[in-house]
Amino acid sequence: MTRRKKKPKKKPSGLSPLSPEEESLVSSLLDELERVEPALLVDKVTTPEIARSLALRLPADCKETIPVLKALGRVFSEKDVRKAVKKALFRLQKKGISVSSDPAHDAKERIFRPAPKETPLAALSGIDGTGNRAVFLALPQSPAGFDVAMGIVNDELGMLEFQSGAYSKKRMKELNALFRDRVVGIMVNAALPHAAAVTEQAYARTLEKTADAPEDYLEIRPRLLNDVTLPERPPAYEVVSEEEIPSGVLTDNQLEALFSHSLFISWVIAPEDIQPLLESFDTMEDSPLILTDAQVLDRERHLKENWIAEHYTEERRSALKYRLEEMAYILHEIGEKGMARTALAAAGSLASQSGLIVSDPVPARLLEQSLDLYRRAMEDTDEDDAEVETAPSSILLP
């Protein structure tokens, strides 16, 4: 009587069974499979046990399954994980799904051909009449994905809106496009140090005003400042040489062309600031004194000069200079190089000048345009009995 040979006992796996917490993680990874890039998903796999379980449970009907399996094979060298990956790929092949190569081969290729390092992305909008602008930042993570931050900042009030989070490269691109669509006006790509300087200025203003900066910015700020050196001068001077900037006093035609540009449509002096000047004009017209046209013009000029000297303090002139320099960069990036040079010339006229209209062509031009706007608005109100509406200052669409 022949003895039956005993079947050799199956060697136990070298990997431990999953804990309830690990089971929960595997389930959550499977739920995220179609929403997160493979490399970013695998980055959340912390142990070989989780890797093996995930490989065996990946669905065959998901396009991300094969990239995830290959990524697992690249990251984990344990024999049981490799066997699980090969078994999953073989199962897919039996169902007629094409598998280009096995993970072990991909891992060898990766040693000699490292993945290209992602570059950061930054974008800025123009500045509206109240100092608002949009900013978008995307900092590459390791090994994959991006830290994304976006918001609305104000060069006087600080950070008005700000949010950040970790996203895959695909989702980062979607958020970038969505954010640009919501912004009123145009956004241009900018160097990361430039965008960092804009957010840092807003951060400083926030601390001056409230001492309570957005938590989302505080989370990304260390990474941002670690990756950049803040520019020592406005970036507009990096793209426009000082030799190209017009010298001498700008003409009324040059300033009119600049401030009638669509990017400056909301650069209007606030109604509450200009109302006292309009009332002074009304008082002069109601005066019992009979004035010649020349005397009326001379008095109006005097009132305007006094108004500019009072309202355009050194601080306000500095803010206006900053805005013009930033807008010069935006103009240059959209191809309006001549207008960019005019904006820098206008900014230069605000440096260390007196408050007189003779030497302050920029405030004088803004005042004249604002007066014309309000006068037309008041005429329309008289005719139509409608409320006056000024140019929009919101940087985001509702």
ROTI-911526 format. One record per residue: residue in three letters; x, y, z of N, C-alpha, C, O in turn. Coordinates in steps of 0.1 Angstrom, whole numbers, plus 5000, padded with zeros to 4 digits. Layout:
// ROTI-911526
ALAXYZXYZXYZXYZ ...
***
This chain:
// ROTI-911526
MET500949885000500050005000500950125000501850145008 THR500650204990501550324989500950434998499750464999 ARG501950505004501550625012501350745003502150774994 ARG500350815007500150945001501151045006501451055018 LYS501751114997502651225001501851335007500851385001 LYS502351385018501651495024501951625016503151655012 LYS500951705014501151825008501951925017501751935029 PRO502951985011503752075019502852185025502052245018 LYS503152215037502352325043502652455037503852495034 LYS501652535035501752665029502552755039502152775050 LYS503552815034504352905043503553035046502953095037 PRO503553065058502753185062503353305056504653315055 SER502553405053503053525047503953595058503653595070 GLY504953665053505753735062505153865067505753935076 LEU503953905062503354025066502253995076501553895075 SER502054085085501054075095499654115090499554185081 PRO498554055096497254095092496954245095497654305104 LEU496054305088495754445090495054475103494154395107 SER495354585109494554625121493354695116493254725104 PRO492354725125491154795120491454935114490854975105 GLU492454995120492855135115493355115100493155205092 GLU494155015098494754995085493654955075493754995063 GLU492754865079491654835071490854955066490454975055 SER490655045076489955175073490655255063490055315054 LEU492055265064492855335055492755285041492655355031 VAL492855145040492655085027491355115020491255155008 SER490255115028488955145023488955295018488355325007 SER489555385026489455525022490355545009489955625000 LEU491455475008492255484996491555434983491655494973 LEU490755324985489955274974488855374970488555394958 ASP488355444980487355544977487955664969487255734961 GLU489155694972489855814966490455774952491055864946 LEU490355654948491155604937490955694924491955724917 GLU489755734921489455804909489655954911489556034901 ARG489856004923489956144926491456194928491656314927 VAL492356104931493656134935494656074926494455954922 GLU495656144922496756094913497355964919497555964931 PRO497755864911498355744917499555764926499555714937 ALA500455854922501655874931501255934944501855904954 LEU500256034944499856094956499055994965499156004977 LEU498355904958497555804966498555704973498455674985 VAL499555654965500555564971501355624982501855554991 ASP501555754981502255824991501555815005502255835015 LYS500255785005499555765018499655625023499255595035 VAL500255535015500455395020501655385028502755415024 THR501455355041502555365051503255235054504455245059 THR502655125051503254995054503154895043502254905035 PRO504054795042503954695032502654615033502054575023 GLU502154595045500854525047499654595040498854535034 ILE499654735042498654805035498854805020497854795013 ALA500054805016500354805001499854674995499254674985 ARG500154565002499754424997498254424996497654374986 SER497554465007496054455007495454544996494454504990 LEU496054664995495454754984495654694970494754704962 ALA496854634968497054574955496054474951495654464940 LEU495754384961494854274959493354324957492554244952 ARG493054434963491654484963491354594953490254634952 LEU492354634945492054734934491054684924491254564919 PRO490154764920489154714910489654704896490554784892 ALA489154614888489654604874489054704865489554724854 ASP487954764869487254854860487555004862486855094857 CYS488755024868489155164871490455194863491355114864 LYS490555304856491755334848492955364856494055354851 GLU492755394869493855424878494455304884495555314890 THR493855184882494355064889495755034885496655004893 ILE496055024872497354994867498455094872499455044877 PRO498255224870499255314875499555304890500655314895 VAL498455274898498655254912499455124915500355124924 LEU499155014908499954894910501354914907502254874914 LYS501654994896503055014892503755104903504955084906 ALA503055194908503555284918503855204931504955234937 LEU502955114934503255034946504554944944505354924953 GLY504654894932505854814929507154894929508254844933 ARG507055024926508255114927508655144941509755154944 VAL507655164949507855214963508255104973509155114981 PHE507554984971507754874981508554754974508154704964 SER509654724981510454614976510254474982510754374978 GLU509354474992509054344999508454244990507654274981 LYS508854114992508454014983506953994982506453974971 ASP506253994993504853974994504154084986503054064980 VAL504654204987503954314980504154294965503254314957 ARG505354264961505654234946504754124941504254134930 LYS504654014949503853904944502353944943501653904933 ALA501854034952500454074952500254164940499254154933 VAL501254244936501154334925501154254912500354274903 LYS502054154911502054064899500753994898500253974886 LYS500253944909498953864908497853954904497053914896 ALA497854074908496754174904496854204889495854214882 LEU498154224884498354254870497954134862497354144851 PHE498254014866497953894859496453874858495853834847 ARG495753904869494253894869493653994859492653964852 LEU494254114857493854214848494054164833493254184825 GLN495254104831495554054818494553944814494153934802 LYS494153854823493253744820491853804816491053744809 LYS491553924821490253994817490354074804489454144800 GLY491554064798491754124785492254274786492154344776 ILE492654314798493154444800494654454797495454374802 SER495054544789496454554785497354614796496954714802 VAL498454544799499354584810500654604803501254504798 SER501254724802502354754794503654684799504454634791 SER503854694812505154634818504954614833503954654839 ASP505854534839505654494853506354604862507254664857 PRO505854614874506354714883507854704886508554804888 ALA508454584886509854564889510654634878511654694881 HIS510254624865510954684854510854834856511854904854 ASP509654884859509455034861510355084872510955194871 ALA510555004883511455044894512855054890513555154893 LYS513354964881514754974876514855094868515855164868 GLU513855124859513955244851514055364859514655464855 ARG513355374870513255494878514655524884514955634886 ILE515455414887516755444893517555524883518355604887 PHE517455494870518355554861517655674854518355764849 ARG516355684855515555794849514655854859513455824859 PRO515155934868514255994879513256084873513456154862 ALA512056094879510956174874511456324875512056364884 PRO511056404864511456544864510756614876509656584879 LYS511556704882510956784894509956884889510256954879 GLU508856884896507856984893508357124896509157144905 THR507857224889508157364892506957434898505857394895 PRO507257534907506157604913505457694903505957724892 LEU504157724906503357804898502857924906502457904917 ALA502858044900502258164907501558244896502058254885 ALA500458314900499758404891499258524899498858504911 LEU499158634893498658754899497658824890497758824878 SER496658894896495758974888496259114889497159154896 GLY495559204881495859344882495259394895494559324903 ILE495459524899494959584911493759674908493859754898 ASP492659654915491559744912491659874920492659904926 GLY490659954918490760094924490760104939491160204944 THR490459994946490559994960491759924966491859904978 GLY492559874957493859804961493659654962494559584967 ASN492559594957492359454957493059384946493159434935 ARG493559264948494059184937494059034941493959004953 ALA493958944931493958804933495358744932496158794924 VAL495658644940496958574940496758424940495858374948 PHE497458354932497458204932498858144933499758194926 LEU499058054942500357984944500157834944499257784949 ALA501157764938501157624938502657574940503457604932 LEU502857514952504257474955504357324954503557254961 PRO505257264947505357114945505657044959506457094967 GLN504956934961505156854972506156734968506356714956 SER506656664978507456544975506756424981506356424992 PRO506556314973507056294960506156344949506556354937 ALA504856384952503956424941502956524947502756524960 GLY502256594939501156684943501656824946502856854944 PHE500756914950501057054952500357104964499257064968 ASP501057194971500357274981499857404974500657474968 VAL498557414974497957524966497357624976496757594986 ALA497557754972496957864980496457964971497057994960 MET495358024974494758134966493958224974493458184985 GLY493758344970492958444978492958584972493458604961 ILE492358674979492258814975492958894986492658874998 VAL493958974982494659054991494559204988494159234976 ASN494759284998494659434996495959495001496359465012 ASP496459584993497759644997497659745009498659795014 GLU496459775013496259865025495559785036495959805048 LEU494659695033493859625044494359495047494059435058 GLY495159435038495759295041495059185034494559205023 MET494959075040494358955034492858955036492358935048 LEU492058965026490658965026490058825026489158795033 GLU490658745017490258605016491458515013492358565006 PHE491558405020492758315017492458175021491958155032 GLN492758085012492557935016493657855009494257894998 SER494057745015495057665009494757515012493957485021 GLY495457425006495357285008496257204999496857264990 ALA496357075001497156984993496256914982495256864985 TYR496756924970496056864958496956794949498156814948 SER496356704940497156644930497456744919496856854919 LYS498356714910498656804899497456834890497256954886 LYS496756734888495556754879494556844886494056934879 ARG494256824899493356914906493857054907493057154907 MET495157064909495757204910495557284897495157394898 LYS495657214886495457284873493957324872493657424866 GLU493057234876491657264876491257384885490557474881 LEU491857394897491657504906492257634900491557734901 ASN493357624894493957744887493057804877492757924876 ALA492557714868491657754858490357814863489857914859 LEU489757744873488557794880488657924886487858014885 PHE489857944893490058074900490258184890489758294893 ARG490958164879491158264869489758304863489558424860 ASP488958204861487558234855486758324865485958404860 ARG486958314878486158394887486658534889485958624894 VAL487958554886488558684888488058784877488058754865 VAL487658904882487359014873488659064867489559104874 GLY488759074854489959124847490859004843490358894841 ILE492159034843493058934838494058894848494458974857 MET494458764848495558714856496758674847496558624836 VAL497958704852499158664844500058574853500058594865 ASN500858494847501758414854502858504860503258604853 ALA503358474871504458564878505458464884505158354887 ALA506658524886507658444893507258424908506558514914 LEU507558314914507158284927507658384937506858424946 PRO508858444936509258544946508358674945508058734955 HIS507858704933507058824931505658794938505258884946 ALA505058684936503758654943503958644958503058684965 ALA505158584962505358574976505558714983505058734994 ALA506158814976506258944981504859014982504659084992 VAL503958984973502659044973501858984986501259064993 THR501958854988501258794999501858835012501158855022 GLU503258855013503858895025503559035029503359075040 GLN503359125018502959265021501559265027501259335037 ALA500659185021499359175027499259115041498559155049 TYR500159015043500258955056500659065067500159065078 ALA501659145063502159255072500959355075500859395086 ARG500259385065499059475066498059415075497459485084 THR497859285074496859215082497259225097496359255106 LEU498459205100498959215114498859355119498559375131 GLU499059455111498959595115497459625119497159695128 LYS496559565111495159595112494459515123493659565131 THR494659385123493859295132494759205140494259145150 ALA496059185137496959085144496358945143496658865152 ASP495558915133494958785132494958745117494058765110 ALA496058675113496258635099495558505097495358425106 PRO495058485084494358355081495258235084496458235081 GLU494658135090495458015094495957945082497057885082 ASP495257945071495657875058496957935053497857865048 TYR497158075055498358135051499558095060500658075056 LEU499258095073500258055083500757915081501957885084 GLU499957825076500357685073501357685061502257605062 ILE501057755051501857745039503057845039503957835031 ARG503057945048504058055048505458005050506358045043 PRO505657915059507057865061507657805048508857825045 ARG506857725041507257655029507557765018508557755011 LEU506657865018506757965007508058045009508858065000 LEU508358085021509458175024510758095023511858145021 ASN510657965026511857875025512357855011513457825008 ASP511357865001511657834987512057954979512557944968 VAL511958084985512158204977513058304984513158294996 THR513558394976514258514982513358634977513258644965 LEU512858704986511958814981512658914973513858954977 PRO512058974963512759064954513059194962512359244970 GLU514259254958514659384965513959504959513959604965 ARG513459494947512859604940511659554932511559434929 PRO510759634928509559594921509959514908510759554901 PRO509259394906509659314895509459374881510059334871 ALA508659484880508459554867509759604862509959604850 TYR510759644871512059694866512959584861514059604856 GLU512559454863513259344858512859314844513659254836 VAL511659354840511259334826511259454817511259444805 VAL511359574824511459704816512659774822512759804834 SER513659794813514859864818514560004820513660064814 GLU515360064829515160204832515360304820514860414820 GLU516260254811516560334799515260344790515160444783 GLU514360254791513160254783512060344789511160374781 ILE512160384801511160454808511160604803512260664805 PRO510160664798510160804794510560894805510160874817 SER511460994802511861084812511061214810510461234800 GLY511161304820510361424820508961414824508461304827 VAL508261524824506861524828505961454818506061494806 LEU505061364822504161304813503061404808502661484816 THR502661394795501661484790500261434794500061314798 ASP499261524793497961484796497461374787496761284791 ASN497861374774497461264765498061134769497361034768 GLN499261134774499861004779499160954791498860834792 LEU498861044800498160994812496660954809496160864815 GLU496061024800494660994797494660854790493760774793 ALA495660824781495660694775495860584785495260484784 LEU496760614795496960514806495760484814495360374815 PHE495160584819494060564829492660544822491760504829 SER492660554809491460504802491560364797490660304791 HIS492760304800492960154796491960074805491560114816 SER491459964799490459884806490959834819490059804828 LEU492259814821492759764834492559864845492659834857 PHE492359994841492260104851490860154853490660264858 ILE489860084848488560124848487960154862487160244863 SER488460084872487960104885488860204893488560224905 TRP489860264887490660354895489960494896490360584889 VAL489060494905488260614907488360664921488260574930 ILE488460784924488560834937487160814944486160834938 ALA487260774957486060734964485060854965485560964967 PRO483760834964482760944965482961024978482861144978 GLU483160954989483261035002484461125002484461225010 ASP485561084995486661174994486461294985486961404988 ILE485761274974485661384965484461474967484361584962 GLN483461424975482261504978482561644983481961744979 PRO483461664993483761794998484261894987483862014988 LEU484961844978485461934967484261974958484262084954 LEU483361884955482261914947481362014954480862114947 GLU481262004967480462104975481162244974480462344974 SER482462244974483162374973482862434960482762564959 PHE482862354949482462414936481062474936480862584931 ASP480162404943478762454943478662584951477962674948 THR479462584962479462704971479962824963479462934964 MET480962804955481562914947480562954936480463074934 GLU479762864930478762904920477662984926477063064920 ASP477362954939476163014946476663154952475763224958 SER477863184951478363304957477763424951477563434939 PRO477463534959476863654953477863734945477463824937 LEU479163704946480163774938480063724923479863604920 ILE480163824915480163794900481563774896482363864897 LEU481963654891483263624887483363594872482463544866 THR484463634867484663614853485063464851485363394860 ASP484963424838485263284836486763254840486963144845 ALA487663344838489063324841489163314856489963234861 GLN488363394864488463384878487863254884488363194893 VAL486763204877486263074881487262964879487362884888 LEU487862964868488862864865490062864874490562764879 ASP490462994878491563004887491262954901492062894907 ARG489962984906489562934919489362784919489762714929 GLU488862734908488762584907490162514908490262414915 ARG491062574901492462524901493062524915493662434919 HIS492762634922493262654935492662544945493362484953 LEU491362524943490662424952491162284949491362204958 LYS491462254936491962124933493362104938493661994944 GLU494262204937495562194943495562164958496262084963 ASN494662244965494562224979494062084982494562024992 TRP493062034975492561904977493661794975493761704983 ILE494361804964495461714962496561714973496961604978 ALA496861834977497861844988497361785001498161725008 GLU496061795003495561745016495361595015495661525025 HIS494861535004494561395003495661304999495761195003 TYR496561354990497661274986498861294995499861364991 THR498761235007499861235016500961155011500861085001 GLU502161155018503261075014502860925014503360845006 GLU502060885024501660745025500760705013500960595007 ARG499860795010498960764999499660764985499360684976 ARG500660854984501360864971502260734970502460684959 SER502860694981503660564981502760444976503260364969 ALA501560444981500660334978500260344963500260234956 LEU500060464958499760474943500960444935500760384924 LYS502160474939503360444932503560294931503860234921 TYR503260224942503360074943502360014933502759924926 ARG501160064933500160014924500460024909500259934901 LEU501060144906501460174892502560074888502560024877 GLU503560054897504659964894504159824892504659754883 GLU503159774900502659644898501859634886501859534879 MET501059734882500259734870501159744858500859684847 ALA502359804859503259804848503759664844503859624833 TYR503959584855504259444852503159364845503459294836 ILE501959384850500759324843500659364829500459284820 LEU500859494826500759544812501859484804501559444792 HIS503059474809504059414801503859274798504059224786 GLU503259194807503059054805501859024795501858914789 ILE500959124793499959104783500259164770499459174761 GLY501559204769501959264756501859414754502259464744 GLU501359484764501259624763502559694769502559764779 LYS503659674761504959724766505059874767505659924776 GLY504459944757504460084757503760144769504160244775 MET502560084771501760134783502460094796502360174806 ALA503159984796503959954808504960064811505260094823 ARG505660104801506660214803506060344808506560414816 THR504860374803504160494807503760484822503860574830 ALA503360354826502960334840504160354849503960414860 LEU505360314845506560324853506960474854507460524864 ALA506760544843507060684843506160764852506560854859 ALA504860724852503860784861504260754876504160834885 ALA504660624878505160594892506360674896506360714908 GLY507260694887508460774890508160914894508860984901 SER507060974888506661114891506161124905506061244910 LEU505761014911505261024925506361014936506061024948 ALA507560994932508660974941509161104946509661184938 SER509061134959509761254965509261384958510161464955 GLN507961394956507461514949506661594960506361544970 SER506461724957505561804965504161774962503861694953 GLY503161834970501761804968501161894959499861904959 LEU501861974950501262074941500862004928501561914924 ILE499862054922499361994909500362004898500461924889 VAL501262114899502262134889503162014888503561974877 SER503561964900504461844900503861714903504461614905 ASP502461714903501761594906500761564895499561564897 PRO501261534883500361504872499461384874498261384869 VAL499961284881499161164882497861184891496761154887 PRO498061234903496861264911495961364904494661354905 ALA496461464897495661554890494861494879493661524878 ARG495461394872494661324862493561234868492461234862 LEU493861164878492861084885491761174890490561134890 LEU492061284896491061374901490161424890488961424891 GLU490761464879489961514867488961414862487861434859 GLN489561284861488661174855487561144865486461124861 SER487861144878486861124888485761234888484561204890 LEU486161354887485261464887484361454875483161474876 ASP484861424863484061404851483061294853481961314849 LEU483461184859482561074861481461104870480261084867 TYR481761174882480661214891479761314886478561314888 ARG480261414878479461514872478461454862477261484862 ARG478961364854478061294844477061214852475861204848 ALA477461144863476561064870475461154876474261114877 MET475861274881474861364887473861414877472661434879 GLU474361434865473461484854472461374850471361394848 ASP472961244850472061134847471061114858469961084855 THR471461144871470561134882469461234881468261204883 ASP469861354877468861464875467861424864466661454866 GLU468361364854467461334842466661214845465461204842 ASP467261104851466560984852466060954867465460854869 ASP466461034876466161014890466660884895465960804902 ALA467860844891468460724894469660744904470260854904 GLU470060634911471160644920472460634912472560574902 VAL473460704917474760704911475460574915475460534926 GLU476060514904476860394906478260414901478460454890 THR479160384910480560404906481160274900480460174900 ALA482360284894482960164888483160054898483460084909 PRO482959924894483059814903484459794908485459824901 SER484659764921485959744927486159594931487259554935 SER485159514930485259374934486259304924486159324912 ILE487159224930488059154922487559014917488058954908 LEU486458964924485858834921484458854916483758944920 LEU484158774906482758774901481858714912482258624920 PRO480558754913479658704923479358554920478658494927 
***
